[in-house]
Amino acid sequence: MLQIKVLGSGCQNCKRLEAETRAALDEAGIVYELLKVTEYEDIMTYGILSTPGLVINEQVLAAGRIPRRQQIVDWARQLQTANS
């Protein structure tokens, strides 16, 4: 199971990234656990300068933008394969 983290304070873009990520992975049939990281100190441990941030299996894959659904699926599949 993939561990997905959405980094951000809860702004509109953070909510949109969460929704897009859930939609992308659900459509692709990928099993995941999604956590929201909202505390500034916790977000800073990932070294990003702007939110929202997307982390899959502790790898920061996007920061300051909302990736396309297909990109999210591609990343998830790559990391899913790497961890098998």
TAGILIN-V497235 format. One record per backbone hydrogen bond with DSSP energy under -1.0 kcal/mol. NH is the residue of the N-H (numbers start at 1). CO is the residue of the C=O. If there is no record, write none. Layout:
# TAGILIN-V497235
nh->NH co->CO
nh->NH co->CO
This chain:
# TAGILIN-V497235
nh->2 co->31
nh->4 co->33
nh->5 co->55
nh->6 co->35
nh->7 co->53
nh->8 co->37
nh->15 co->11
nh->16 co->12
nh->17 co->13
nh->18 co->14
nh->19 co->15
nh->20 co->16
nh->21 co->17
nh->22 co->18
nh->23 co->19
nh->24 co->20
nh->25 co->21
nh->26 co->22
nh->27 co->23
nh->28 co->24
nh->30 co->25
nh->33 co->2
nh->35 co->4
nh->37 co->6
nh->43 co->39
nh->44 co->40
nh->46 co->43
nh->47 co->44
nh->53 co->7
nh->54 co->62
nh->55 co->5
nh->56 co->59
nh->57 co->3
nh->59 co->56
nh->61 co->54
nh->62 co->54
nh->64 co->52
nh->72 co->68
nh->73 co->69
nh->74 co->70
nh->75 co->71
nh->76 co->72
nh->77 co->73
nh->78 co->74
nh->79 co->75
nh->80 co->76
nh->81 co->77
nh->82 co->78
nh->83 co->79
nh->84 co->81
